[in-house]
Amino acid sequence: MRIVQLIESLDVGGLERMAVDLALAHHAAGNWVGVYCFFGAGPLRAQLDAAGIPVTEFHKERHSNPALVWRMASQLRRDRVEILHGHNPGVHHAAALANATAGVRVCLNSRHSATTSGGDPYQEKYFRLAGPLTNHVVFVCEYVRKQLEPRLRYPSAKCSVILNGIATERFLARPASPGSARPKLRFGTVGRLVPAKGHTVLIDAFARIAGRVPEAELQIYGYGPLYGELQSQVRSLGMEGRIRLEGPTEDTARVLASLDVFVFSSVQEGLPLVILEAMAAGLPIVSTRVGGVPEVAPEGLVARYCEPGNVDALADAMMTSTQDARLVEMGRAGRDLAAAHYGISRMSDHYSALYRRLLGNGS
């Protein structure tokens, strides 16, 4: 098969990581694979270059859709693409038009969350209008499907769910040891510093339990526009010695291996890869009940949940973890689930089967 993964950029993020991993897996399986970027590339390009996977950057400018469609259609013809696989609605309308112009056989899109890439309502309108030019839509979890399928109004035969997968080996090889440093307890999280991730709630929640658990600490890894605001929040709470903003990391496996409990405070999600990574690392999870997280991390067995945006509820869940004798057991259950169900090979096999079915249908 000749497959293109189409994304906005190759910046560091869950969607981008999933698309790159999928491209690498299909390339390793003997397919021709390319990656198209609506805008520029980004740090993740290095892995594609190392694997010999071509990356095409279109450098889209505002109001340049007609020119972009023409250039993309020309590139699709040059690459003799059979399958154009886009990610999220921001790329889909132009992809569907370019696909039809170039005569590519299959056009599909993976929806990674229940909202648009930038929160723009017009993107969903265009996504619906592109229905006749779209062969299939994949939702990354049941939550996203339930939220979007009625709104998109695509035929059910054009829709399916394929759960995200990760490179489990990196995390399984460096397991965490939850609770091994008691009475010290290391809470931590990894993610972009943006409002949807709920870091302000997490910081307030930790501050509420800090006096009762003097040996606990909170490590926040990530970068983003809220860094300065979060830094000020930590200072105003007098938590500089207990809450650390560590900045971005290029070694998530090392970070997770150093923690006791992974805390996820998002208010809006699809199926975040970092939850699967924390499970593969053997960490018990405290999380808000968002997106597809409860679908992959069973409550009580692997995770403890609370409602998003609720400081008191998150603080209570974190406090309960400090007294829980089952941290190792919960972490082990998460590792077993991640190893059995959430590897890249399983995800890529499901997508390969879908590609073959769509091609076989004469699409």
C-alpha positions in Angstrom: 0.0 0.0 0.0 1.0 3.6 -0.6 -0.1 5.6 2.5 0.2 9.2 3.5 -0.4 10.5 7.1 -1.6 14.1 7.0 -1.3 16.3 10.0 -0.9 20.0 10.7 2.7 19.8 11.9 5.3 17.6 13.6 5.4 19.5 16.8 5.5 17.4 20.0 1.9 16.3 20.9 -0.2 13.2 21.3 -1.8 13.3 17.9 1.5 14.0 16.2 3.2 11.2 18.1 0.5 8.7 17.2 0.6 9.7 13.5 4.4 9.3 13.5 4.3 6.0 15.2 1.7 4.7 12.8 3.8 5.9 9.8 6.9 4.2 11.2 5.0 0.9 11.8 3.5 0.8 8.3 6.9 1.7 6.8 8.5 -1.2 8.8 5.8 -3.5 7.5 6.9 -2.8 3.9 4.5 -0.2 2.7 5.4 3.1 1.0 4.7 5.8 3.6 4.8 9.6 3.4 3.9 12.3 5.9 2.3 15.6 4.8 2.3 18.6 7.0 -0.3 21.4 6.5 2.1 23.9 8.0 5.8 23.3 8.8 7.3 20.2 10.3 8.8 20.1 13.8 10.9 18.1 16.2 9.3 14.8 15.4 10.5 15.0 11.8 13.9 13.7 12.9 12.5 10.2 13.5 10.9 10.1 10.1 14.1 11.3 8.4 16.1 8.6 10.2 13.7 6.0 8.9 13.8 7.3 5.3 10.1 8.4 5.3 9.6 11.5 3.1 8.0 14.6 4.7 6.3 17.2 2.6 5.6 20.6 4.1 2.9 22.8 2.5 3.3 25.9 4.7 -0.4 26.8 4.5 -1.1 30.5 4.9 -4.4 32.0 5.9 -7.1 32.0 3.2 -4.8 29.9 0.9 -7.0 26.8 0.7 -7.5 26.7 -3.1 -3.7 26.9 -3.7 -3.1 24.4 -1.0 -5.6 21.9 -2.5 -3.9 22.2 -5.9 -0.4 21.7 -4.5 -1.5 18.8 -2.3 -3.3 17.1 -5.3 -0.2 17.5 -7.4 1.9 15.9 -4.7 -0.5 13.0 -4.2 -0.3 12.2 -7.9 3.5 12.4 -7.9 3.6 10.0 -4.9 1.0 7.7 -6.4 -0.9 7.6 -3.1 -3.6 5.1 -2.5 -4.6 6.1 1.0 -4.7 9.6 2.5 -5.2 9.4 6.3 -5.8 12.7 7.9 -5.9 13.6 11.6 -8.6 15.8 13.1 -10.9 18.3 11.2 -8.4 21.1 10.7 -6.8 19.2 7.7 -9.8 17.3 6.4 -11.8 19.6 4.0 -8.6 20.4 2.0 -7.6 16.8 2.1 -10.9 15.5 0.8 -10.9 18.0 -2.1 -7.3 17.3 -3.0 -8.0 13.5 -2.7 -10.9 13.8 -5.1 -8.9 16.0 -7.5 -6.0 13.6 -7.5 -8.1 10.5 -7.8 -6.8 8.8 -4.7 -8.8 5.8 -3.8 -9.3 6.2 -0.1 -9.7 9.3 2.1 -10.2 8.8 5.9 -9.7 10.8 9.0 -9.0 9.9 12.6 -10.8 12.1 15.2 -8.7 12.4 18.3 -11.1 14.4 20.5 -14.7 15.6 20.6 -13.7 19.1 19.6 -11.9 20.7 16.6 -8.2 21.2 16.5 -8.5 24.9 17.3 -12.0 25.1 18.6 -13.3 26.6 15.4 -16.9 25.7 14.6 -16.4 26.1 10.8 -14.1 23.1 10.8 -16.9 20.8 11.9 -19.2 22.4 9.3 -16.6 21.7 6.6 -16.1 18.2 8.0 -19.8 17.4 7.5 -19.8 18.9 4.0 -16.9 16.6 3.1 -18.9 13.5 3.9 -19.5 12.4 0.3 -15.7 12.7 -0.4 -14.8 10.7 2.8 -14.6 7.0 2.9 -14.3 6.5 6.6 -13.9 8.2 10.0 -12.0 6.6 12.9 -12.6 7.6 16.5 -9.8 7.0 18.9 -12.1 5.8 21.7 -15.8 5.2 22.4 -16.2 8.5 24.2 -15.2 10.5 21.1 -17.5 8.3 18.9 -20.5 8.9 21.2 -19.9 12.6 21.2 -19.2 13.1 17.5 -21.1 10.5 15.5 -24.5 12.1 16.0 -23.2 15.5 15.1 -21.3 14.5 12.0 -24.3 12.7 10.6 -22.0 10.2 8.7 -23.5 6.8 7.9 -22.6 4.3 10.7 -20.9 2.1 8.1 -18.4 4.9 7.5 -17.4 5.0 11.2 -15.4 2.8 13.6 -13.3 3.0 16.7 -9.6 2.1 16.8 -7.9 2.7 20.2 -4.6 4.5 20.3 -1.4 2.6 20.8 2.1 3.5 22.1 5.7 2.1 22.0 5.1 0.0 25.2 8.6 -1.5 25.1 10.3 1.7 26.3 8.1 1.9 29.4 7.9 -1.8 30.2 11.8 -1.8 30.2 12.0 0.9 32.9 9.2 0.1 35.4 8.3 2.5 38.2 8.4 1.4 41.9 5.3 3.1 43.3 5.5 3.5 47.1 9.1 2.3 47.4 10.3 5.6 48.8 7.6 6.0 51.5 6.9 8.2 53.4 8.1 10.3 50.5 5.5 10.1 47.7 6.2 11.5 44.2 3.1 12.7 42.3 3.8 13.8 38.7 2.2 14.6 35.4 3.4 15.1 31.8 1.6 17.3 29.3 1.4 20.6 27.5 0.8 23.6 29.7 -2.5 24.7 28.3 -5.9 25.3 29.9 -7.4 22.0 28.8 -4.9 20.1 30.9 -6.2 21.6 34.2 -2.8 22.3 35.8 -4.1 25.1 37.9 -6.6 22.7 39.5 -3.8 20.2 40.1 -1.6 22.7 41.8 -4.4 23.9 44.0 -5.3 20.3 44.8 -1.8 19.4 45.8 -1.5 22.5 48.0 -4.5 21.4 49.9 -2.9 18.1 50.9 0.6 19.3 51.3 0.3 20.0 55.0 -1.1 16.6 55.7 1.6 14.8 53.7 4.9 16.7 54.4 7.0 14.2 52.4 4.9 14.4 49.2 6.0 16.4 46.1 4.5 17.2 42.7 6.5 17.3 39.5 5.0 18.9 36.4 6.7 18.2 33.0 5.8 20.0 29.9 5.9 23.3 28.1 3.3 25.8 26.9 1.8 29.3 27.2 0.7 28.8 30.8 4.3 28.3 32.2 4.6 31.8 33.7 1.1 31.8 35.2 1.6 28.4 36.8 4.9 29.5 38.2 3.2 32.5 39.8 0.5 30.2 41.2 3.1 28.0 42.8 4.9 31.0 44.3 1.7 32.5 45.7 0.8 29.3 47.4 4.3 29.1 49.0 4.9 25.7 47.3 8.2 26.4 45.5 9.9 23.6 47.4 7.2 21.1 46.9 5.9 21.7 43.4 8.4 21.8 40.6 7.8 22.9 37.0 10.4 20.7 35.3 9.9 22.0 31.7 9.7 19.6 28.7 11.3 16.2 28.7 12.6 14.1 25.8 12.6 11.0 28.0 9.1 10.3 29.3 10.0 6.7 30.2 12.7 8.0 32.6 10.4 10.6 34.1 7.5 8.1 34.7 9.9 5.5 36.2 10.8 8.1 38.9 7.2 8.7 40.1 4.9 6.9 42.5 1.5 8.2 41.3 0.6 9.7 37.9 -1.9 12.5 38.1 -4.0 13.6 35.2 -6.1 16.7 35.7 -7.4 17.4 32.2 -10.9 18.9 31.7 -11.1 17.9 28.0 -9.6 14.8 26.3 -9.9 12.1 23.7 -7.6 9.2 24.5 -4.3 10.7 25.7 -1.2 8.7 25.0 0.4 9.7 28.3 -2.2 7.6 30.2 -1.2 4.5 28.2 2.5 5.4 28.9 1.9 5.7 32.6 0.1 2.4 32.6 3.0 0.7 30.7 5.4 2.2 33.3 3.5 0.5 36.1 2.1 3.7 37.7 -1.2 3.8 39.6 -3.3 6.7 38.2 -5.3 9.5 39.7 -7.4 11.1 36.9 -10.3 13.3 36.1 -13.1 11.3 34.5 -12.5 12.7 30.9 -12.6 11.3 27.4 -11.5 7.7 26.9 -9.4 7.5 30.0 -11.9 5.3 32.0 -12.2 3.0 28.9 -8.5 2.0 29.2 -7.7 2.4 32.9 -10.4 0.6 34.9 -11.6 2.3 38.0 -10.3 0.6 41.2 -8.1 -1.8 39.3 -5.7 0.8 37.7 -7.1 4.3 38.5 -8.9 6.4 40.9 -11.2 9.0 39.3 -12.8 12.4 40.2 -14.9 14.9 38.2 -12.9 17.4 36.1 -12.3 20.9 37.4 -13.1 20.0 41.0 -10.1 20.9 43.3 -11.5 19.3 46.4 -12.3 16.0 44.6 -8.9 15.8 43.0 -7.2 16.6 46.4 -9.3 13.8 48.0 -8.3 11.3 45.3 -4.6 12.3 45.7 -4.8 12.1 49.5 -6.4 8.6 49.3 -3.4 7.5 47.1 -1.0 8.5 49.9 -2.6 6.0 52.2 -3.2 3.2 49.6 -1.4 0.0 50.2 -2.2 -1.2 46.7 0.0 1.1 44.6 2.2 -1.7 43.4 -0.8 -3.9 42.6 -2.5 -1.1 40.6 0.6 -0.3 38.7 1.1 -4.0 37.8 -2.4 -4.2 36.5 -1.9 -1.2 34.3 1.3 -2.7 32.9 -0.4 -5.9 32.1 -3.2 -4.1 30.3 -0.9 -1.8 28.3 1.3 -4.7 27.3 -1.6 -6.8 26.1 -3.8 -4.2 24.4 -2.2 -0.8 23.8 1.0 -1.5 21.8 1.7 0.2 18.4 1.6 -3.1 16.6 -2.0 -3.8 17.6 -3.1 -0.3 16.6 -1.2 -0.4 13.2 -2.7 -3.9 12.5 -6.2 -2.5 13.0 -5.5 0.4 10.7 -3.9 -1.8 8.1 -6.9 -4.1 8.1 -9.2 -1.0 7.6 -7.0 0.3 4.7 -7.2 -3.1 3.0 -11.0 -3.3 3.4 -11.5 0.2 2.1 -9.3 -0.5 -0.9 -11.0 -3.9 -1.5 -14.4 -2.2 -1.6 -13.2 -0.3 -4.7 -13.3 3.0 -2.9 
